[in-house]
Amino acid sequence: MTIGKIIDGKAYAAGLRDTVAEGVTAFAAQAGRKPGLAVVLVGEDPASSVYVRSKGKMTVAVGMESYEFKRPVSIGQDDLLDLIAELNQDDRIDGILVQLPLPDHIDEASVIAAIDPAKDVDGFHVVNAGRLATGQEALVPCTPMGCIMLLKDELGDLSGLEAVVVGRSNIVGKPMAQLLLAESCTVTIAHSRTRDIASIVHRADIVVAAVGRAEMVKGEWIKPGATVIDVGINRVTDTEDGKSRIVGDVATAEALAHVRAITPVPGGVGPMTIAVLLRNTLVAAHARAGLAKPEGL
Ligand code: NDP
């Protein structure tokens, strides 16, 4: 039995961060300032705090300025919108990221809509979603952008391939489908109402699983030789010692016997997300400074 390849997202992400760091040096020489990324954190959710800290560290590590704006969970929507308006006006800041989820009393859509699309490095603003859908230059959500980079690195030309995306969120599934379509794949989006999902997944040369259900995609669903991108991050407690572990949306051990290549969880898509965030910030900085997009990004 042949075993498929494990795609090393960690190594690819490290290479991408190195390319970004070189681009930051070149940008600073041309523009006379470093690119700046502002991260807004509302409340003290432990997982969000960990993400924000590691984003800050990696931002500094590639030579960019990192700005953190922590606000109490009790902040009112108007005050949060005022902060976004200030950051929109601040010339030192090229990218604005509002860490989600926000507290229930704040309307996420209004906050995202308030971000200047030119600084929307998460790519969640409807202007960027619309640009992506209509084939225009856009800031693209980081996770699906990371997935398409891994796919192109693994497969080269994706044109004509049959792709199935499981999941239709605005953050992952929909932009992923748009990116695959832009690469001339034949794209199907499956979701919770899809009938006979196993046979739909079995058609695919490329499977992207972004569901949030531990190991839902079974090995036997995968067409022999398909490439699988597992976006899921699910914490499960199923070992005798009661310790939890992280698994993806794909039953990886089973799938390995069928796939050409697959991303592991952890160490696949996860590390790409922050690396692409830094890439998007550098791209936004160039656009704001009227400079051409750097080579290789
Ligand atoms: P959402 O919960 O927003 O979307 C999940 C999607 O999966 C929905 O479209 C839903 O369908 C679909 N779905 C749910 N159950 C089923 C089912 N039984 N069969 C088929 N489809 C189903 O999640 P996200 O898109 O935000 O995230 C997906 C996963 O990716 C999560 O595990 C998340 O933690 C992970 N993630 C990882 C990131 C990374 O950096 N690696 C970044 C972002 C997310 P419907 O629309 O019909 O309800």
Residues whose N, C-alpha, C, O or C-beta is under 5 A from the ligand:
A	BS01	NDP	T143 G167 R168 S169 I171 V172 G173 A190 H191 S192 R193 A210 V211 G212 V231 G232 I233 N234 V269 G270 T273
